[in-house]
Amino acid sequence: MRIIEGDFDSLVERFGASRRLATRTAALSRKGLLLSEALVELACAADGKALNDWLLSKATLDQAEHLTPAQLAKILPKSDGGFFEEHPLSLQPRGERRVLCLAEEAEEAPAAPAASQALSVAPAAAIASLIGGQEAAKLLTPDEISRLKLDLLTSADQGRRLEAVRKLWLAGLGAQEKLQLFLAALRDREAEVRAEAARALGALGLDQALTENIAKASAASQAERVVAIANLGQILPRLDNAQHRLALGVVAGFVRPSEPREVVLASLGLLAMHLSRLEGAGEFLATLHKEMVDLAQVQQSQYEEPLRDVYGAMYGLDRALVSRLLIATAEESSVPALQFFALATICRYDLEGAAEPRIVRRLVTGVQTGNDLDRNYQACLGALSQLRERAVGTLVESLPQASESGQERIVGLMGTMLRVADLSPEAGRQMARACLDLYPAASVNVRVVLLESGFYEREFVDEKAKRAAAEHFIADLHTFRFERQIELLQTALRRCGRAAIGPLTQGMTESAHDVTRLTAAHLLPDVVEHDAKISARELEKLVIELRKLIEAEESSFPTRGPLYVALARIAAHERVSGETASAVGKLLRSHVGKSSAVYDVIDALGYLAAGASLGGPERIEIGHLLLSFVKRAPPTVRGGLKKNAQGEEVFEFGRETTAYTDMIPRVLEGLSRLLDSSSTPKGLYQKVLADLAQLWRDVTDYKMIWAPASVLTLGRLLGRVALSGRESERSIDDIAELLARRSHLLPIMQVLGEMATVSLGSTRLNRILAGVMNELVRRLSAEQEPEMVERRQILESMFQIACRPELGEKPGDADHARRAAVEALFDAMKERLLTASSRQRLEALSQLKHVSESLRSDIKRRLKPLGERR
């Protein structure tokens, strides 16, 4: 007896049933009353009208839910020409439901479900058990049928297996037994055998389109196979769960390295799209996973994304099972790329499952050996970073035993985790302590990564740990050689804050390495200036310590220059007493003409004069002293021709000339600090500014000969004064007039370009800047094109000037200047290195209200892609 449990629409095609009867069959099924295929076939026959009418009656539907065998006999019509006496009906139990069938069907063997409901793929180990069914003989003898089964399941000859499929279909076997045999044949390694098995299944009553496409997908040309797989994707939504499972099982068999790439891609796409409908998929998921792992072992790079999509669908069915399968793959595979793929897939679809200690250990182990260019490796790094506290213990535990490269990667990851805002303090302390313990014995490369991690500056690191870190860093000051390493080390010491003051002082006074002592003297004032908690007593102790080193007659200190600067910067602190600052000022002034480090003494005087601790008279005295250095007449120029190391004759200036040339920028820096300081008296400020302006006149009139670098330093200093916000519009105009004397120099044009943002109503400055713009355009369009750096500087200055509301003396001068700047920026967009910055500047110009409407529209139009311009 074959029972109808699903796919009710197919009754129209299979039995010629009316659409109404197919609908009623489905309604009865929902009420727990199933119909046999023989009953429906009789109802659709010409002589079965009485049965058809009874099935479609409202009374039958109303009583279907609670119908019993006794009630069935009562409700059957008695006056239909004896139809029901000739074709008696029977009601048979089937689990929690009942089956309405012909009485003759009830006398058969126990009901067997229709093929579409009985589908189940037998596991490989149970294939032999298929041979033991009842073997009826119609066309073949029992011995022959047994041999055919054996050939189908065990023969190495493709022809014999193919013959077995065809003959077994003709054998007198039950439908269920044939179904199991043909399902086993669908797993055959040869495409022709699989195709023949699919056709045989179709003859058993499975969906015809399903079996036809399975046959084509199994054995046809490559193009036909791809189309057949795509067709299966269209058919699957209408199939019941059993046929759905069958189709997916067949398609999963195409996920093999030996299959053409297009077939595998089509199969993976279909699986990713239709797996979600599958019910009870545990065994199927394990089989599919094995197929995909076999594929990824040798061809992962070709199918990585489709495989990942299929695993995403599998995770939607059974998250725990898929994670177990993938972690087993990561542990058992010897292919690093596959290991990372498995781990990355777990982390992507099951981050909570990835927190399991077993998986975290695999992730940490993988992090130490992975390839930075592998996206799966990067995904594992990101997952560990997201796991945060749950991964910290394993990371810390693995750090001491890891290789050098492994330590670098673990520390880099820990540094990323330490920067997370909501990291728990306990986890942060645990990682910082691990980094601190690792530092002394680590290699130079690992120490660099430790410094980059910033473990020493987090709020959960106490002062004791910071001091220990600072001591380690100072011990490294003489071992690091590369500039970047030295910068990292010095930055780390600065960020240790007040915890580094003690180690720096000790390193400066006691270290056996000159570079350590000099660097400590250089860093100490940086740390002191940023320490908001330092007391006056601590400052006084540092001043005394530095004075001892400076005044010692037989000092082992390499050179006193950094000591002078450190002493002045610390003495300039607002918490240092005026008396101490005055004493330091006298000391420095007394050493101006005596110390060989005169430039450093001049620097120190500038720092002290700009500080908050020095009294008014002493500050004025130092200011006049610094001015006297730059106003002093230069020495007589002396020099001569000498041969350099390459044997070329070069002109060398005399020692006095060289010393004077080197001194001027240092004095100007000191005066600059004095002008920047809010503590400088107004009278001194005006005196310094007036003298510097006169010096500029003398230098530009060639009354004094300065080196070009000194001239540019003075020009930039005057520009800073103009931009300070302390000067009136008239003073700014005067400074601009002075700088315009050297407006042919690009650095001076840059200073004037920066001044375009101030004194916006000044007609004098408008006129000067219009001239600067003309010079910039001329420089940009010169026969010899400027270098890239120079071109970038020119464009920046042109943009700054073009943003000014007014330019020049005539109404059209501003628009003319802006158009020149716009054209220059559009030309620059052709250069890859200038495209981004030029586009930003053009967009900014297009937003300015004082730019003409026509120019703004033109900029916006030209910035659009070619296809969108009008």
C-alpha positions, 0 to 999 in steps of 0.5 A: 500500500502506497500512501499519499502524504505530500506533494498533493499538486502532483495528483493532477498530473499522476492520476488525472485528479481534479484540482478540487480533489487534490485540495480535498486530499490535502485538507483530509491529510491535515485532519489526520486522514491520509488516502492511499494511491489506489483509492485516489486512482479509483476515485479518478476513474470513470466508474469511481464517480460515487467515491469521488463525490463522497470524498468531496462531500462536506460531511466527509470533511467534517467527520474526518478528524475523528473518523473510526472504522465503525463510523466509516461503515455507517457514513458510506452511502448505501444507494450508489448502485452497490459501488461501496459493496463492490469496492469496500473501504478500510480505515488503517492506523498509521502512527497517530494518523489513519489511512483510508484505503481499499479493503484489499490493500489492508490485507497486504503486508504492512504499509510501505510509504511512497518513495518520496516519503521513505527517502533515507540514504543508508550509511556506507557501513550498512550497505551490505544489509540491503541485500537481505530483503525478500526477493520475489522472482518475476523476470530474474531468479533469486540467485541472479538478483543477489548477484546483481545486488553484489555487483552494484555494491561491490564490483570494480567494473563500471559496466557491471554496476550500470547493468545491475541498476538496469536489471534490478529495476526489472526485478520483482523487488518491493518499492522500498528495497529498490529505493534503497538500492538506487539511493546507494547507486547515487553515491557511485563514483562514476557519473553514468551509474549515478545518472542511471540510478536517478532515472530509476528513482524517477520511475519509482514515483519521485518528482520527474523534473528532480530525477531528470536534472539529477541524471543530467547533473551526474552525466552530461557535458559540463555546460549541461551539468551546470544548467541541471544544477541550476535547475535543481535550485528552481525545483527544490522549493516545491519538494518535500523534505525527503526529496529535498534531502535527496537532491542536496545529497546528490549535489554534495557529491559533486563537491570534489577536487576531481570535478570541473570548477564550474560544477563545484561552484554551482554545487556550492552555490546551491547548497548555500542557498537551500540548506536552510530548509533541511530538517534533521540534517546532522548526519548529512552535515557531517558528510558534507563537511568531509566533502568540503574538507577534502576539496579545501585540502588541495583547492582552497584558494579557488573555492574559499568564499563559496565554502565559507557561504556553505558553512554559514548555511550549515551554522544556521542548522546546527551551530554546535555540530559545525563548530565541533567538525571545524575544530577537529579539522583545524587539529587534524589537518597539516595544511596551515591555510586550511587550519586558519580557514576552519578557525576563521569560520568558527570565529565568524559564525560562532564567536561565543563558541570560539571562546571555548578554551580548546579553540582559544588555544588553537587560535593563539597557537595559530597567531604565532605562525600565520601569514600576515597576508592571509585574510583568515589569519587576520580574522583569527587575530580580530576574533582574539581581540574581540574575545578580550578577557576570555583570551587573555589567560591563554595569551599570557600563558603562551608568551614566555615559551613562544618563539621570537616571531610568536612573541612579536605577534602575541605582544602586538595583539595584546597591545591592540587589546590594551587600547580597547576602552572597556577592557577590564582592569584585571585583564589589563594588569595581567597583560601589562605585567606579562609584558613587563616580565618579558622585556628584560630577556626579550630580543631587540625586535620583541622589545620594539614591539613591546614599546609600540604596545604602550603597556607601560602607560595604561591607567591600570599600571601602578607607579611601581610598575611604571618605574620598573618599566622606565628602568628597563628602558633606560638600560636600553638607551645605549643598545638601540641604534636605529633612529626609529627604535631610539624614538620609541624608547624616548617616547616611552620614557616620556609617557612613563611620566613622573615614574621616570624622573627617578630613573632618568636622574639616576641614569644621568648621574650614574650611568657608565654609558655616555649616550645614556647620560646625554639622553637622560639629560635631554628627556628629564625636562620633558618629563618634568614639564608634563608632570602636574604633581611635581612639587617645588621641593622635587624641582629644587633637588633636580636644580641642585643635582644639575648645578653640581654636574655643571660646576664640577671641576673634573666632571665625567659628563661627556658635554655640559650642553644638555645640562645647561638646557635641562637646568634652564627648562627645569628652573623656568617651571612655575613652582621654582622660586624666583631666587632659584631662577635668578641664581640659575640666570646668573650662572648661565650668563657667567658661562656665556663666554667661558663654556665651549657649549656656548650655543647650548647656554644661549638656548638655555637663556631663551628657555629661562627668559620665557619661563614663569619663575624668573623676575622682571629685571632678570628677564629684561637683562637676558632679553637684552643679552640675546639681542646683543648677540644678533645685533653684533657685527659679523666677523670678517669673512675668512676662508680658503680653498681646501680639498675634501675627502674626494679630492675636490677643492671646496671653499671653507669659511674660517672658524669665527665665521662658521661659529657666528653663522651657527649661533644666529639661529640658536639666538633667534630661537631663544628670542622666539620663546621670549616673544611667545611667552605671556610672562614677557613684559610688554616693553621687552616684547616691543623692544625685541620685536622692533630690533628684529624688524630692524635686523630684517631691514638690514639683512634685506638691504645687505647691510648685514650678511647672514647665511640663508638659513638665518634669514629664513629663520628670522622671516618665519619668526616675524610671521609667527608674531603676525599670526600670534593674535597679539598684534594689531592690523597695522602691525601685521601689515608692517610685518607683511611689508617687511617680508615682501622684500624677500617674496621671491623666496618660497619659504617667505611666500609660505609665511605670507600665505599663512598670513592670508587668514589674518587682517582680512580687511587690510588693503595693504595685505590684499595688495601684497598677497596678490603679488605673492599669488602672481609669483607662485603662478610664475614659479609653478609654470616655469620652464623647469617644473618644481620638485614634488615637495616644492609643488605641494608647498606652492599649491598649499600657499595658493589655496590659502591666498585664494580663500581670502575674501579680497585680493589685489587693488582692482575688483577683478583681481581676486577672481583672477587669482582664484581662477589661477589657483583653481586651474593649478589645483585641477592640473595637480589632480592628474598627479596621483600623489596630489589628487586627494589633497587637491580635490579637498581644496577644490571642494573647500573653495566651491563652498566659500560664499565670497567665491563667484557663483560661476567659479563655484559652479565650474568647480563642482561641474569639473569635479564630477565624473565625466559621464555626469558632467553637463 
